[in-house]
Amino acid sequence: LESPLSLKYGTFCTIHSYTVKGITQRNEIRKLKNTS
């Protein structure tokens, strides 16, 4: 069984990675808009 703490940490890591992906995608879109 996982402890609640590790479960919270795992959720945080998942959310964090999704956030980083979202920011990266937003930056890529901005670059594309700037070049066009």
C-alpha distance matrix in Angstrom:
0.0 3.8 6.5 9.3 11.6 10.2 10.0 13.6 14.7 13.8 15.8 18.5 18.9 19.3 21.8 23.5 24.1 25.5 27.7 29.0 29.8 31.6 33.6 34.5 35.7 37.7 39.4 40.3 41.8 43.8 45.1 46.2 47.9 49.6 51.0 52.4
3.8 0.0 3.8 6.5 8.1 6.5 6.5 10.0 10.9 10.4 12.5 14.9 15.4 16.2 18.5 20.0 20.8 22.4 24.4 25.7 26.7 28.5 30.3 31.3 32.7 34.6 36.1 37.2 38.8 40.6 41.9 43.2 44.9 46.5 47.9 49.4
6.5 3.8 0.0 3.8 5.3 5.5 6.4 8.8 10.0 10.8 12.6 14.4 15.6 16.9 18.7 20.0 21.4 23.0 24.5 25.9 27.4 28.9 30.5 31.8 33.4 34.9 36.4 37.8 39.4 40.9 42.4 43.9 45.4 46.8 48.5 50.1
9.3 6.5 3.8 0.0 3.8 5.6 5.0 6.1 8.6 9.8 10.5 12.2 14.2 15.3 16.5 18.1 20.0 21.2 22.3 24.2 25.8 26.9 28.4 30.1 31.6 32.8 34.5 36.1 37.5 38.8 40.6 42.1 43.3 44.8 46.7 48.2
11.6 8.1 5.3 3.8 0.0 3.8 5.3 5.1 6.2 8.6 9.9 10.5 12.3 14.3 15.4 16.2 18.3 20.1 20.8 22.3 24.3 25.6 26.7 28.4 30.2 31.3 32.7 34.5 36.1 37.2 38.8 40.6 41.9 43.1 45.0 46.7
10.2 6.5 5.5 5.6 3.8 0.0 3.8 5.4 4.9 6.0 8.5 9.6 10.3 12.2 14.1 14.9 16.3 18.3 19.6 20.7 22.4 24.2 25.4 26.7 28.5 30.0 31.3 32.7 34.5 35.9 37.2 38.9 40.5 41.7 43.4 45.1
10.0 6.5 6.4 5.0 5.3 3.8 0.0 3.8 5.4 5.1 6.3 8.6 9.9 10.7 12.4 14.1 15.5 16.8 18.3 20.0 21.3 22.7 24.4 25.8 27.2 28.7 30.4 31.8 33.2 34.8 36.4 37.8 39.2 40.7 42.4 43.9
13.6 10.0 8.8 6.1 5.1 5.4 3.8 0.0 3.8 5.4 5.1 6.1 8.7 9.9 10.5 12.0 14.2 15.4 16.3 18.2 20.0 20.9 22.3 24.2 25.7 26.7 28.4 30.2 31.5 32.7 34.5 36.2 37.3 38.7 40.7 42.2
14.7 10.9 10.0 8.6 6.2 4.9 5.4 3.8 0.0 3.8 5.4 5.0 6.2 8.6 9.9 10.2 12.2 14.2 15.0 16.2 18.3 19.7 20.8 22.3 24.2 25.4 26.7 28.4 30.1 31.3 32.7 34.5 36.0 37.1 38.9 40.7
13.8 10.4 10.8 9.8 8.6 6.0 5.1 5.4 3.8 0.0 3.8 5.4 5.1 6.2 8.7 9.7 10.6 12.5 14.2 15.3 16.7 18.4 20.0 21.1 22.7 24.4 25.8 27.1 28.8 30.3 31.7 33.2 34.8 36.2 37.8 39.4
15.8 12.5 12.6 10.5 9.9 8.5 6.3 5.1 5.4 3.8 0.0 3.8 5.4 5.1 6.2 8.4 9.9 10.7 12.2 14.2 15.4 16.5 18.4 20.0 21.1 22.5 24.4 25.8 27.0 28.6 30.4 31.7 33.0 34.6 36.4 37.8
18.5 14.9 14.4 12.2 10.5 9.6 8.6 6.1 5.0 5.4 3.8 0.0 3.8 5.4 5.2 5.9 8.5 9.9 10.3 12.1 14.1 15.1 16.3 18.1 19.8 20.8 22.3 24.2 25.6 26.7 28.4 30.2 31.4 32.7 34.6 36.2
18.9 15.4 15.6 14.2 12.3 10.3 9.9 8.7 6.2 5.1 5.4 3.8 0.0 3.8 5.5 5.0 6.1 8.6 9.7 10.4 12.2 14.1 15.2 16.3 18.2 19.8 21.0 22.4 24.3 25.6 26.9 28.6 30.2 31.4 33.0 34.8
19.3 16.2 16.9 15.3 14.3 12.2 10.7 9.9 8.6 6.2 5.1 5.4 3.8 0.0 3.8 5.4 5.3 6.3 8.6 10.0 10.7 12.4 14.4 15.4 16.6 18.4 20.1 21.2 22.7 24.5 25.9 27.2 28.8 30.4 31.9 33.3
21.8 18.5 18.7 16.5 15.4 14.1 12.4 10.5 9.9 8.7 6.2 5.2 5.5 3.8 0.0 3.8 5.5 5.1 6.1 8.7 9.9 10.4 12.3 14.2 15.2 16.4 18.4 19.9 21.0 22.5 24.4 25.7 26.9 28.5 30.4 31.8
23.5 20.0 20.0 18.1 16.2 14.9 14.1 12.0 10.2 9.7 8.4 5.9 5.0 5.4 3.8 0.0 3.8 5.4 5.0 6.2 8.6 9.8 10.6 12.2 14.2 15.2 16.5 18.3 20.0 21.0 22.6 24.4 25.7 26.9 28.8 30.5
24.1 20.8 21.4 20.0 18.3 16.3 15.5 14.2 12.2 10.6 9.9 8.5 6.1 5.3 5.5 3.8 0.0 3.8 5.4 5.1 6.2 8.6 9.9 10.5 12.3 14.2 15.3 16.5 18.4 20.0 21.1 22.6 24.4 25.7 27.1 28.8
25.5 22.4 23.0 21.2 20.1 18.3 16.8 15.4 14.2 12.5 10.7 9.9 8.6 6.3 5.1 5.4 3.8 0.0 3.8 5.5 5.0 6.1 8.7 9.8 10.5 12.2 14.2 15.2 16.4 18.3 19.9 21.1 22.5 24.3 25.9 27.2
27.7 24.4 24.5 22.3 20.8 19.6 18.3 16.3 15.0 14.2 12.2 10.3 9.7 8.6 6.1 5.0 5.4 3.8 0.0 3.8 5.4 5.0 6.2 8.5 9.8 10.5 12.3 14.2 15.3 16.5 18.4 20.0 21.1 22.5 24.5 26.0
29.0 25.7 25.9 24.2 22.3 20.7 20.0 18.2 16.2 15.3 14.2 12.1 10.4 10.0 8.7 6.2 5.1 5.5 3.8 0.0 3.8 5.4 5.1 6.1 8.6 9.8 10.6 12.3 14.2 15.3 16.5 18.4 20.0 21.0 22.7 24.6
29.8 26.7 27.4 25.8 24.3 22.4 21.3 20.0 18.3 16.7 15.4 14.1 12.2 10.7 9.9 8.6 6.2 5.0 5.4 3.8 0.0 3.8 5.5 5.1 6.1 8.5 9.9 10.5 12.3 14.2 15.3 16.5 18.4 19.9 21.2 22.7
31.6 28.5 28.9 26.9 25.6 24.2 22.7 20.9 19.7 18.4 16.5 15.1 14.1 12.4 10.4 9.8 8.6 6.1 5.0 5.4 3.8 0.0 3.8 5.4 5.1 6.1 8.6 9.9 10.6 12.3 14.3 15.4 16.5 18.3 20.2 21.3
33.6 30.3 30.5 28.4 26.7 25.4 24.4 22.3 20.8 20.0 18.4 16.3 15.2 14.4 12.3 10.6 9.9 8.7 6.2 5.1 5.5 3.8 0.0 3.8 5.5 5.0 6.2 8.6 9.9 10.5 12.3 14.3 15.3 16.4 18.5 20.2
34.5 31.3 31.8 30.1 28.4 26.7 25.8 24.2 22.3 21.1 20.0 18.1 16.3 15.4 14.2 12.2 10.5 9.8 8.5 6.1 5.1 5.4 3.8 0.0 3.8 5.4 5.1 6.2 8.7 9.8 10.6 12.4 14.3 15.3 16.7 18.6
35.7 32.7 33.4 31.6 30.2 28.5 27.2 25.7 24.2 22.7 21.1 19.8 18.2 16.6 15.2 14.2 12.3 10.5 9.8 8.6 6.1 5.1 5.5 3.8 0.0 3.8 5.4 5.0 6.2 8.6 9.8 10.6 12.3 14.2 15.5 16.7
37.7 34.6 34.9 32.8 31.3 30.0 28.7 26.7 25.4 24.4 22.5 20.8 19.8 18.4 16.4 15.2 14.2 12.2 10.5 9.8 8.5 6.1 5.0 5.4 3.8 0.0 3.8 5.4 5.1 6.2 8.7 9.9 10.6 12.3 14.4 15.6
39.4 36.1 36.4 34.5 32.7 31.3 30.4 28.4 26.7 25.8 24.4 22.3 21.0 20.1 18.4 16.5 15.3 14.2 12.3 10.6 9.9 8.6 6.2 5.1 5.4 3.8 0.0 3.8 5.4 5.0 6.2 8.7 9.8 10.5 12.4 14.4
40.3 37.2 37.8 36.1 34.5 32.7 31.8 30.2 28.4 27.1 25.8 24.2 22.4 21.2 19.9 18.3 16.5 15.2 14.2 12.3 10.5 9.9 8.6 6.2 5.0 5.4 3.8 0.0 3.8 5.4 5.1 6.3 8.7 9.9 10.7 12.5
41.8 38.8 39.4 37.5 36.1 34.5 33.2 31.5 30.1 28.8 27.0 25.6 24.3 22.7 21.0 20.0 18.4 16.4 15.3 14.2 12.3 10.6 9.9 8.7 6.2 5.1 5.4 3.8 0.0 3.8 5.4 5.1 6.2 8.6 10.0 10.8
43.8 40.6 40.9 38.8 37.2 35.9 34.8 32.7 31.3 30.3 28.6 26.7 25.6 24.5 22.5 21.0 20.0 18.3 16.5 15.3 14.2 12.3 10.5 9.8 8.6 6.2 5.0 5.4 3.8 0.0 3.8 5.4 5.1 6.1 8.7 10.1
45.1 41.9 42.4 40.6 38.8 37.2 36.4 34.5 32.7 31.7 30.4 28.4 26.9 25.9 24.4 22.6 21.1 19.9 18.4 16.5 15.3 14.3 12.3 10.6 9.8 8.7 6.2 5.1 5.4 3.8 0.0 3.8 5.4 5.1 6.2 8.7
46.2 43.2 43.9 42.1 40.6 38.9 37.8 36.2 34.5 33.2 31.7 30.2 28.6 27.2 25.7 24.4 22.6 21.1 20.0 18.4 16.5 15.4 14.3 12.4 10.6 9.9 8.7 6.3 5.1 5.4 3.8 0.0 3.8 5.4 5.3 6.3
47.9 44.9 45.4 43.3 41.9 40.5 39.2 37.3 36.0 34.8 33.0 31.4 30.2 28.8 26.9 25.7 24.4 22.5 21.1 20.0 18.4 16.5 15.3 14.3 12.3 10.6 9.8 8.7 6.2 5.1 5.4 3.8 0.0 3.8 5.6 5.4
49.6 46.5 46.8 44.8 43.1 41.7 40.7 38.7 37.1 36.2 34.6 32.7 31.4 30.4 28.5 26.9 25.7 24.3 22.5 21.0 19.9 18.3 16.4 15.3 14.2 12.3 10.5 9.9 8.6 6.1 5.1 5.4 3.8 0.0 3.8 5.6
51.0 47.9 48.5 46.7 45.0 43.4 42.4 40.7 38.9 37.8 36.4 34.6 33.0 31.9 30.4 28.8 27.1 25.9 24.5 22.7 21.2 20.2 18.5 16.7 15.5 14.4 12.4 10.7 10.0 8.7 6.2 5.3 5.6 3.8 0.0 3.8
52.4 49.4 50.1 48.2 46.7 45.1 43.9 42.2 40.7 39.4 37.8 36.2 34.8 33.3 31.8 30.5 28.8 27.2 26.0 24.6 22.7 21.3 20.2 18.6 16.7 15.6 14.4 12.5 10.8 10.1 8.7 6.3 5.4 5.6 3.8 0.0
